[in-house]
Amino acid sequence: MNPEPIETILGYMKIMDDVQEIQRIQTEHRMKLVDFWAIKEGARVLEIGCGQGDTTAALAYTVGEKGFVHGIDIAPADYGAPITLGEAREHLLESQMGSRMKIDFDVDVLAEEVEFPPMSFDFIVFSHCAFYLRSAEELSAILTKARKWGKRLCFAEWDTRIQRIEQHPHLLAILIQAHYECFKESSNANVRTLFTPSDILQLASKTGWTLTKEQRIHSPDLQDGKWEVEMTLAEYEGEINRLEQIPDKLKSLLHSEVELLKVAHEREAVEPLAVFAFVAE
């Protein structure tokens, strides 16, 4: 991949000195997605679930001076550490790309007051957000509502169909979290609902989207698999102890799964899952 766009984008982002290389890898991955989605120069893009702006920055670079990217996220501006979402946003908006971006937080896309004119965007981007949702019904509602706002849906999420044994710990960590998240009334977890590629494509079809292309995208240097494994092992016991309504038999199953994860983490190098990406119209 040409390093010039990556370095330019990194120069516009607020990045701590000790995570420069991490952010470079994350940005390279986002540019792979943007290239696959075939985002055009001059396009108008709505990004649902923009977070701190990793994908927003890649999109803004790609659409150029004549394009526009509107990022929205349900999280508050003071969420995140050591850099909050609000701090990351302000840095991006003050950059040379700032005039082609708008980023709003505390926005529930399903709220009645959240609306955009019909077909006002060329692309609707929903990237690495599905696992954060409470249910399949919530994803279905988002896809239905967004259908009238844009011409194309650009989607990406972790691909649960592992191809290498090194991806097994990442998948196992996701499964463990998805199990105990079923018993929570509210959550801020990274994984709240597990979706397979088949699940996602069926929901997209039922909500009026027609698949035009799909691809499995590999970014083996991404750190997310290792992060998910380490977080699951660190937080699992506290999560289970706070959920009194979990049946004892399921608790026993989860303990066994965690033991498997510990062994996998010790014996195997951890690689992230590939990413399932598609475009639909």
C-alpha positions in Angstrom: 0.0 0.0 0.0 1.3 3.5 -0.9 2.6 5.0 2.4 1.9 8.6 1.4 -1.9 8.6 2.1 -1.3 6.8 5.4 1.3 9.3 6.6 -0.9 12.2 5.5 -3.9 10.9 7.4 -1.9 10.2 10.5 -0.7 13.8 10.4 -4.3 14.9 10.8 -5.1 12.7 13.8 -4.6 13.1 17.5 -2.2 10.3 18.4 -0.2 9.6 21.5 3.5 9.1 20.8 3.6 5.6 22.1 0.9 4.3 19.8 2.0 5.8 16.5 2.7 2.4 14.9 -0.6 1.0 16.3 -2.5 3.8 14.6 -0.6 3.3 11.4 -1.7 -0.3 11.2 -5.3 0.6 12.0 -5.3 3.3 9.3 -3.8 1.0 6.7 -6.7 -1.4 7.5 -9.3 1.4 7.1 -7.8 2.3 3.7 -8.1 -1.3 2.6 -11.8 -1.1 3.4 -12.3 2.3 1.7 -10.6 0.9 -1.4 -12.7 -2.2 -1.5 -15.9 -0.1 -1.1 -14.8 2.0 -4.0 -15.6 5.3 -2.3 -15.3 8.0 -4.9 -13.7 11.4 -4.9 -16.4 14.0 -4.3 -18.8 11.5 -2.7 -21.1 12.3 0.2 -20.8 9.7 3.0 -22.7 9.0 6.2 -20.7 7.0 8.7 -22.8 5.4 11.4 -20.7 4.5 14.5 -17.7 6.7 13.7 -16.1 6.4 17.1 -12.8 8.3 17.4 -12.7 8.8 13.6 -10.3 6.1 12.4 -12.5 5.3 9.4 -13.8 8.9 9.2 -10.3 10.2 8.5 -9.7 7.6 5.8 -13.0 8.5 4.2 -12.4 12.2 4.4 -9.0 11.8 2.7 -10.6 9.7 -0.1 -13.6 11.9 -0.9 -11.3 14.9 -1.2 -12.0 18.6 -1.0 -15.3 18.3 -3.0 -16.6 15.5 -0.9 -18.2 15.4 2.6 -18.3 12.9 5.4 -20.8 13.0 8.3 -19.9 10.8 11.2 -22.4 10.0 14.0 -22.0 7.9 17.1 -24.2 7.1 20.1 -21.3 7.5 22.6 -20.8 10.8 24.4 -17.9 13.1 23.5 -16.2 12.4 26.9 -16.0 8.7 26.2 -12.6 7.1 25.7 -9.1 7.2 27.2 -6.4 8.4 27.1 -7.9 10.4 24.3 -11.6 11.1 24.4 -13.9 11.0 21.3 -14.3 14.7 21.6 -10.6 15.4 21.7 -10.0 13.2 18.7 -12.9 15.0 16.8 -11.6 18.4 17.5 -8.1 17.5 16.2 -9.6 16.2 13.0 -11.9 19.2 12.5 -9.0 21.6 13.0 -6.9 19.8 10.3 -6.8 20.5 6.6 -9.6 17.9 6.1 -11.9 19.6 8.7 -14.0 21.5 6.2 -15.1 18.2 4.6 -16.2 16.6 7.8 -18.9 16.8 10.4 -18.8 14.5 13.5 -21.7 14.3 16.0 -21.8 12.3 19.3 -24.7 11.4 21.5 -26.7 10.5 18.4 -28.9 7.5 18.5 -29.5 6.7 14.8 -32.9 5.1 15.7 -34.2 8.1 17.6 -37.3 9.6 15.9 -35.6 13.0 15.6 -32.6 11.7 13.7 -33.4 12.0 10.0 -31.7 12.9 6.7 -33.2 13.8 3.4 -33.9 10.8 1.1 -30.9 9.7 -0.9 -28.8 12.6 0.4 -25.7 10.4 0.7 -23.8 8.4 -2.0 -22.5 5.9 0.6 -23.7 4.7 4.0 -20.8 3.3 6.0 -21.3 0.9 8.9 -17.9 -0.5 9.8 -16.8 -2.6 12.8 -20.0 -1.6 14.7 -22.3 -4.6 14.5 -20.9 -6.5 17.5 -21.6 -3.4 19.7 -25.4 -3.6 19.0 -27.9 -5.1 21.5 -29.6 -7.5 19.1 -30.3 -8.5 15.6 -33.5 -6.5 15.8 -31.4 -3.3 16.4 -29.2 -4.0 13.4 -32.2 -4.6 11.2 -33.8 -1.4 12.3 -30.6 0.6 11.5 -30.3 -1.0 8.1 -34.0 -0.3 7.4 -33.8 3.4 8.5 -30.6 4.0 6.6 -32.0 2.5 3.4 -33.8 5.7 2.4 -30.8 7.9 3.1 -28.2 6.5 0.7 -27.5 4.7 -2.5 -25.0 2.2 -1.3 -24.3 0.4 2.0 -20.6 -0.2 2.8 -20.3 -2.8 5.6 -17.4 -4.4 7.5 -17.2 -6.7 10.6 -15.0 -9.4 12.0 -15.4 -12.7 10.0 -16.3 -15.5 12.3 -15.2 -18.1 9.8 -11.7 -18.8 11.0 -9.1 -19.9 8.5 -6.0 -20.2 10.7 -5.5 -21.7 14.1 -3.9 -18.4 15.2 -7.4 -16.8 14.8 -9.0 -19.2 17.2 -8.3 -17.2 20.4 -9.9 -14.1 18.9 -13.1 -16.0 18.0 -13.2 -17.7 21.4 -12.9 -14.4 23.2 -15.8 -13.0 21.2 -17.9 -16.1 21.9 -17.3 -15.9 25.6 -18.3 -12.2 25.7 -21.4 -12.8 23.5 -22.5 -15.6 25.9 -22.5 -13.5 29.1 -23.8 -10.4 27.3 -27.1 -12.2 26.7 -27.8 -11.7 30.4 -27.1 -7.9 30.7 -29.8 -5.2 30.6 -27.2 -2.6 29.5 -23.6 -2.7 28.5 -20.6 -0.8 27.2 -18.8 -4.0 26.0 -17.0 -4.3 22.7 -19.0 -7.5 21.9 -22.7 -7.5 22.8 -24.2 -9.5 19.9 -22.4 -12.0 17.7 -23.2 -11.9 14.0 -21.9 -14.3 11.3 -21.5 -13.1 7.7 -24.6 -15.2 6.8 -26.6 -13.5 9.6 -25.6 -10.0 8.3 -26.3 -10.8 4.7 -29.8 -12.2 5.5 -30.6 -9.0 7.5 -29.4 -6.8 4.8 -31.5 -8.6 2.2 -34.6 -8.5 4.4 -34.2 -4.8 4.9 -34.1 -4.0 1.2 -30.4 -4.1 0.3 -29.1 -6.0 -2.6 -25.6 -7.4 -2.4 -23.3 -6.3 -5.2 -19.9 -7.5 -4.0 -18.3 -9.1 -0.9 -14.8 -9.9 0.2 -12.8 -11.3 3.1 -10.1 -8.7 3.9 -7.0 -9.8 5.8 -5.1 -7.4 8.0 -3.0 -9.8 10.1 -1.0 -7.0 11.9 -4.1 -5.5 13.6 -3.9 -5.7 17.3 -7.6 -6.2 18.0 -7.5 -10.0 18.4 -4.8 -9.7 21.1 -6.7 -6.9 22.8 -10.0 -8.9 22.9 -8.3 -12.0 24.3 -6.4 -10.1 27.0 -9.5 -8.0 28.0 -11.7 -11.2 28.2 -9.2 -12.9 30.4 -8.8 -9.9 32.6 -12.5 -9.0 33.0 -14.2 -12.4 32.8 -14.4 -13.2 36.5 -15.9 -9.9 37.4 -18.4 -10.0 34.6 -19.7 -13.4 35.7 -19.8 -12.5 39.4 -22.0 -9.5 38.6 -24.6 -11.5 36.8 -26.6 -13.5 39.3 -29.2 -14.8 36.9 -26.8 -16.9 34.8 -27.7 -20.6 35.2 -25.0 -22.6 37.0 -24.6 -24.9 34.0 -23.8 -22.0 31.7 -21.4 -20.6 34.3 -19.6 -23.9 34.2 -19.5 -23.9 30.4 -18.1 -20.4 30.4 -15.4 -21.3 32.9 -14.4 -24.2 30.6 -14.3 -21.8 27.6 -12.1 -19.4 29.5 -9.7 -22.3 30.4 -9.5 -23.1 26.7 -8.8 -19.4 26.0 -6.0 -19.3 28.5 -4.3 -22.4 27.0 -4.8 -20.9 23.5 -3.3 -17.6 24.6 -0.3 -19.3 26.1 0.4 -21.7 23.2 -0.6 -19.9 20.1 0.3 -16.6 18.5 -2.9 -14.5 18.4 -3.9 -13.2 15.0 -7.1 -11.2 14.4 -10.0 -12.6 12.5 -10.2 -11.5 8.9 -12.9 -8.9 8.1 -16.0 -9.6 6.2 -16.8 -6.6 4.0 -19.5 -6.0 1.4 -21.3 -3.4 -0.7 -25.1 -3.4 -1.2 -27.5 -1.2 -3.1 
